[in-house]
Amino acid sequence: MPFPAGTELAVRTHGLRKTYRTRRGRRRVAVEGLDLEVPRGGVHGFLGPNGSGKTTSIRMLLGLSRADAGTMEIFGTTVPRHLPDVVARIGAIVEQPKFFPAFTGRKNLALLARGIGSPDDAVDRVLHDVGLGERADERFRSYSLGMKQRLAIAATLLKDPELLIFDEPTNGLDPAGIREIRDTMRSLGAQGKTVVVSSHILAEVQQVADTVSIIGHGRLLASGRVADLVGGGTAPVRVGVDEPERAAGVLRAGGWEVRVDGERLVVDGVEDAARITRALADERLYVRELVTMAPDLEQVFLELTAGVDSAGGEVHAATPQVPVGAGEVA
């Protein structure tokens, strides 16, 4: 179990499998026995190399593609068989939705709201939630890519869903646009919603996600709290000190594994960095730098997915250009 027993889950899959037939008639496995758990509340990163099965998994979960085997649940309800029972609680963006270019952001959302029966005040509420309140009356065609993506997120919020699923929401965005989407996701998670974000931009996910699942070749490789995945075990310590060679000898004599890296030392397996300072000071070697080299999510990701062949390519049918649960935008 990647999460403690009793954790309330928004999404669960077990033994999920999907294969496709290529143009040459060969069978290609896109998802193979995927066991996925997404806790309720907060932001969950769904990570994997290109072709690892992320989009295929999302499409099966939303009823846009049929699984060959396995089970799926959203809020404890079996999907896709009973998807109509929970669809009002879900908002999702799979690829880019379409809006009327000549209409303002507000008018585009008003048309959607009218079509799905959302209350009159929903449009202003969701525009505020995604930070577009002051730009709502500008034409959609004048929006930056980041603003267009935030309007798409606003569309998914019209029915105030509990679960939001975003597939690669920052693709093609500049740093400012990425920050805007990141802030929006963090805000939604802080409101108690469950936000599942599929991405390969690890630095961005680490800044926003509370929990993650990492997949490769359609299988789960790791899952849990971000803090646990990047903080497990002991981390190397970088030490800046005069006379690094002599200092290395002192530390090796004390039982540490040490390597000299230029004018600094890297000490492995450190549980208490203060002991390094004391051992060196006893020999009149004084530390000017002591930095724990904790791994980040990208390092964990690369170690887990080493050898995963992105050239295998995830195969999937054309994706409808609509935000799921918000209604179609022509």
C-alpha positions as CSV (number, residue, x, y, z in Angstrom):
1,M,0.0,0.0,0.0
2,P,1.6,3.3,-1.1
3,F,-0.6,5.2,1.5
4,P,-1.5,4.3,5.1
5,A,-4.5,2.0,5.6
6,G,-7.6,4.0,6.0
7,T,-6.6,6.9,3.8
8,E,-9.6,8.2,2.0
9,L,-9.1,8.0,-1.7
10,A,-10.5,10.0,-4.6
11,V,-9.2,7.6,-7.3
12,R,-8.2,3.9,-7.2
13,T,-7.3,1.6,-10.0
14,H,-6.3,-2.1,-9.7
15,G,-4.7,-4.3,-12.4
16,L,-5.6,-1.7,-15.1
17,R,-4.5,-2.9,-18.5
18,K,-4.8,-1.4,-22.0
19,T,-3.3,-2.5,-25.3
20,Y,-3.5,-1.1,-28.8
21,R,-2.9,-2.5,-32.3
22,T,-0.4,-0.6,-34.3
23,R,-0.7,0.2,-37.9
24,R,1.5,-2.8,-38.7
25,G,-0.9,-5.0,-36.8
26,R,1.3,-5.5,-33.7
27,R,-0.1,-5.3,-30.2
28,R,1.4,-2.6,-28.0
29,V,0.9,-2.4,-24.3
30,A,0.1,1.1,-23.1
31,V,-0.9,0.3,-19.5
32,E,0.1,-2.9,-17.7
33,G,-1.4,-3.8,-14.4
34,L,-1.6,-0.3,-13.0
35,D,-2.4,0.0,-9.3
36,L,-3.0,3.7,-8.7
37,E,-4.2,5.4,-5.5
38,V,-4.9,9.2,-5.2
39,P,-5.7,10.5,-1.7
40,R,-8.6,12.9,-1.3
41,G,-7.6,16.6,-1.1
42,G,-4.5,18.4,-2.2
43,V,-2.5,18.1,-5.4
44,H,-1.4,14.7,-6.7
45,G,1.3,14.5,-9.4
46,F,0.9,11.7,-12.0
47,L,4.4,11.4,-13.4
48,G,6.1,9.3,-16.1
49,P,8.3,9.5,-19.2
50,N,6.6,10.1,-22.6
51,G,4.9,6.9,-23.6
52,S,4.5,5.6,-20.1
53,G,0.7,5.4,-20.1
54,K,-0.3,8.6,-18.4
55,T,-2.8,9.9,-20.9
56,T,-4.2,6.5,-21.6
57,S,-4.8,5.9,-17.9
58,I,-6.6,9.3,-17.6
59,R,-8.7,8.5,-20.7
60,M,-9.8,5.2,-19.3
61,L,-10.6,6.7,-16.0
62,L,-12.9,9.3,-17.7
63,G,-14.6,6.8,-19.9
64,L,-13.0,8.1,-23.1
65,S,-11.2,4.7,-23.7
66,R,-12.1,1.2,-22.7
67,A,-9.8,-0.8,-20.5
68,D,-8.9,-4.4,-21.5
69,A,-8.8,-5.5,-17.8
70,G,-8.7,-4.1,-14.3
71,T,-11.0,-2.0,-12.1
72,M,-11.4,1.7,-11.5
73,E,-13.1,3.7,-8.8
74,I,-13.7,7.4,-8.3
75,F,-14.9,8.3,-4.8
76,G,-15.6,4.6,-4.2
77,T,-17.9,4.4,-7.3
78,T,-17.0,1.9,-10.0
79,V,-16.3,3.6,-13.4
80,P,-16.9,3.7,-16.2
81,R,-20.1,1.6,-15.5
82,H,-21.4,4.1,-12.9
83,L,-19.6,7.2,-14.2
84,P,-22.9,9.2,-14.6
85,D,-23.3,8.9,-10.8
86,V,-20.1,10.8,-10.1
87,V,-19.4,12.8,-13.3
88,A,-20.9,16.0,-11.8
89,R,-18.1,15.8,-9.1
90,I,-15.3,15.6,-11.8
91,G,-13.7,18.3,-13.9
92,A,-11.0,17.4,-16.4
93,I,-9.0,18.8,-19.2
94,V,-7.5,16.3,-21.7
95,E,-5.5,18.3,-24.3
96,Q,-6.8,21.8,-25.2
97,P,-10.5,22.7,-25.2
98,K,-11.9,25.1,-27.8
99,F,-13.5,28.4,-27.2
100,F,-15.0,31.1,-29.4
101,P,-12.1,33.3,-30.3
102,A,-14.2,36.5,-30.8
103,F,-16.0,36.1,-27.5
104,T,-14.7,37.4,-24.2
105,G,-13.7,34.9,-21.6
106,R,-16.8,35.8,-19.6
107,K,-19.1,35.2,-22.5
108,N,-17.5,31.9,-23.3
109,L,-18.0,30.7,-19.7
110,A,-21.6,32.2,-19.6
111,L,-22.6,30.1,-22.6
112,L,-21.1,27.0,-21.0
113,A,-22.8,27.7,-17.7
114,R,-26.2,28.1,-19.4
115,G,-25.7,24.8,-21.2
116,I,-24.9,22.8,-18.1
117,G,-27.3,24.5,-15.7
118,S,-24.8,26.2,-13.5
119,P,-26.0,29.1,-11.2
120,D,-25.8,32.6,-12.5
121,D,-23.0,33.6,-10.1
122,A,-20.8,30.6,-11.1
123,V,-19.0,32.5,-13.9
124,D,-17.7,35.3,-11.7
125,R,-16.8,32.8,-9.0
126,V,-14.6,30.6,-11.3
127,L,-13.0,33.6,-13.0
128,H,-11.9,34.9,-9.6
129,D,-10.7,31.4,-8.6
130,V,-8.3,31.2,-11.6
131,G,-7.2,34.9,-11.4
132,L,-9.0,36.1,-14.6
133,G,-11.5,38.4,-13.0
134,E,-9.8,41.6,-14.3
135,R,-9.3,40.1,-17.8
136,A,-12.7,38.5,-18.1
137,D,-14.1,41.0,-20.6
138,E,-11.2,40.7,-23.1
139,R,-11.6,38.6,-26.2
140,F,-10.4,35.0,-26.0
141,R,-8.1,35.5,-29.0
142,S,-6.1,38.1,-27.1
143,Y,-5.4,35.8,-24.2
144,S,-1.9,34.4,-23.7
145,L,-1.5,30.7,-23.6
146,G,-1.4,30.7,-19.8
147,M,-4.6,32.7,-19.7
148,K,-6.3,30.4,-22.2
149,Q,-5.3,27.4,-20.0
150,R,-6.7,29.2,-16.9
151,L,-10.0,29.8,-18.7
152,A,-10.1,26.1,-19.5
153,I,-9.6,25.4,-15.8
154,A,-12.4,27.9,-15.0
155,A,-14.7,25.9,-17.3
156,T,-14.1,22.7,-15.4
157,L,-15.0,24.6,-12.1
158,L,-18.4,25.7,-13.2
159,K,-20.1,22.8,-11.4
160,D,-17.7,23.1,-8.4
161,P,-16.3,19.6,-8.8
162,E,-14.4,17.8,-6.0
163,L,-11.9,16.1,-8.4
164,L,-9.9,17.9,-11.1
165,I,-7.8,16.1,-13.6
166,F,-5.3,18.0,-15.8
167,D,-3.3,16.2,-18.4
168,E,0.0,18.1,-19.0
169,P,-1.6,21.5,-18.3
170,T,1.7,23.5,-18.7
171,N,2.7,22.2,-22.2
172,G,3.8,25.0,-24.4
173,L,3.6,27.7,-21.7
174,D,6.4,30.2,-20.9
175,P,7.7,30.4,-17.3
176,A,5.1,33.1,-16.4
177,G,2.3,30.9,-17.7
178,I,3.7,27.9,-15.9
179,R,3.7,29.8,-12.6
180,E,0.1,31.0,-13.2
181,I,-1.1,27.4,-13.6
182,R,1.0,26.2,-10.7
183,D,-0.5,28.9,-8.4
184,T,-4.0,28.0,-9.6
185,M,-3.5,24.3,-8.9
186,R,-2.0,25.0,-5.5
187,S,-5.0,27.3,-4.6
188,L,-7.5,24.6,-5.7
189,G,-5.8,22.0,-3.6
190,A,-5.8,24.3,-0.6
191,Q,-9.6,24.7,-1.0
192,G,-9.9,21.0,-0.3
193,K,-10.3,19.8,-3.9
194,T,-8.4,16.9,-5.3
195,V,-6.2,17.9,-8.2
196,V,-4.5,15.3,-10.3
197,V,-1.9,16.7,-12.6
198,S,-0.1,14.6,-15.2
199,S,3.3,16.1,-16.1
200,H,6.9,15.4,-16.9
201,I,8.1,18.8,-15.6
202,L,9.4,17.5,-12.3
203,A,10.6,20.8,-10.8
204,E,7.1,22.3,-11.2
205,V,5.3,19.3,-9.8
206,Q,7.6,19.2,-6.7
207,Q,6.6,22.8,-6.0
208,V,2.9,22.2,-6.1
209,A,2.2,18.5,-5.3
210,D,1.5,17.0,-1.9
211,T,1.6,13.4,-3.2
212,V,2.8,11.7,-6.4
213,S,2.6,8.5,-8.4
214,I,5.4,7.6,-10.8
215,I,4.8,5.2,-13.6
216,G,6.9,3.6,-16.3
217,H,5.9,1.2,-19.1
218,G,2.3,1.5,-17.7
219,R,3.2,0.2,-14.3
220,L,3.4,1.9,-10.9
221,L,7.0,2.5,-9.9
222,A,6.5,4.6,-6.7
223,S,3.8,6.4,-4.9
224,G,3.5,8.4,-1.8
225,R,4.0,11.8,-0.2
226,V,6.6,14.0,-2.0
227,A,8.4,14.7,1.2
228,D,8.8,10.9,1.8
229,L,10.0,10.1,-1.7
230,V,12.7,12.8,-1.7
231,G,13.6,12.6,1.9
232,G,14.0,8.8,2.5
233,G,17.3,7.5,3.8
234,T,20.5,9.6,4.5
235,A,21.7,12.2,2.1
236,P,25.3,13.1,1.2
237,V,26.8,16.2,2.7
238,R,29.0,18.7,0.9
239,V,31.7,20.1,3.1
240,G,33.8,23.1,2.4
241,V,37.1,23.1,4.5
242,D,40.7,24.2,4.2
243,E,43.1,21.3,3.5
244,P,40.5,19.0,1.9
245,E,42.9,16.1,1.6
246,R,43.8,16.1,5.3
247,A,40.2,16.7,6.2
248,A,39.2,13.7,4.1
249,G,41.7,11.5,6.0
250,V,40.3,12.7,9.3
251,L,36.7,11.8,8.3
252,R,37.7,8.4,6.8
253,A,39.4,7.6,10.1
254,G,36.2,8.4,11.8
255,G,34.3,5.8,9.7
256,W,32.8,8.0,7.0
257,E,32.8,7.4,3.2
258,V,34.4,10.5,1.7
259,R,35.4,11.6,-1.8
260,V,37.2,14.8,-2.7
261,D,35.4,17.0,-5.2
262,G,37.7,19.9,-6.1
263,E,38.1,22.1,-3.0
264,R,35.1,20.4,-1.3
265,L,34.4,17.0,0.2
266,V,31.3,14.9,-0.3
267,V,30.5,12.7,2.7
268,D,28.0,9.8,2.2
269,G,25.7,8.2,4.7
270,V,25.5,11.1,7.1
271,E,22.9,10.9,9.8
272,D,24.1,13.8,12.0
273,A,26.0,16.5,10.1
274,A,27.1,18.1,13.3
275,R,29.4,15.2,14.0
276,I,31.4,16.2,10.9
277,T,31.9,19.7,12.3
278,R,33.1,18.3,15.6
279,A,35.5,15.7,14.2
280,L,37.2,18.3,12.0
281,A,37.3,21.0,14.7
282,D,39.1,18.6,17.0
283,E,41.9,18.5,14.4
284,R,41.8,22.3,14.0
285,L,40.1,22.1,10.6
286,Y,37.2,24.5,10.5
287,V,34.2,24.1,8.2
288,R,33.1,27.1,6.1
289,E,30.4,25.2,4.2
290,L,28.1,22.3,5.3
291,V,25.2,21.5,2.9
292,T,23.0,18.5,2.9
293,M,22.6,17.3,-0.7
294,A,19.0,16.1,-0.4
295,P,17.7,14.5,-3.6
296,D,14.9,16.3,-5.5
297,L,11.9,14.7,-7.2
298,E,13.7,14.8,-10.6
299,Q,16.5,12.6,-9.2
300,V,14.0,10.1,-7.8
301,F,12.1,10.1,-11.1
302,L,15.2,9.5,-13.2
303,E,16.5,6.7,-11.0
304,L,13.1,4.9,-11.1
305,T,12.6,5.4,-14.8
306,A,16.1,4.6,-15.9
307,G,16.0,2.6,-19.1
308,V,12.4,3.3,-19.8
309,D,12.1,3.7,-23.5
310,S,10.2,6.8,-24.4
311,A,10.6,5.9,-28.1
312,G,8.0,3.2,-27.5
313,G,5.4,6.0,-27.8
314,E,2.1,6.0,-26.0
315,V,-0.6,5.3,-28.6
316,H,-4.0,6.7,-28.1
317,A,-7.0,7.7,-30.2
318,A,-7.9,11.3,-30.9
319,T,-8.9,13.1,-27.8
320,P,-12.1,15.1,-27.7
321,Q,-11.2,18.8,-27.4
322,V,-13.5,19.5,-24.4
323,P,-13.2,19.9,-20.7
324,V,-14.9,16.9,-19.2
325,G,-17.8,17.7,-17.0
326,A,-18.1,21.3,-18.3
327,G,-19.9,20.7,-21.6
328,E,-18.5,21.2,-25.1
329,V,-17.3,24.6,-26.3
330,A,-17.7,25.1,-30.0
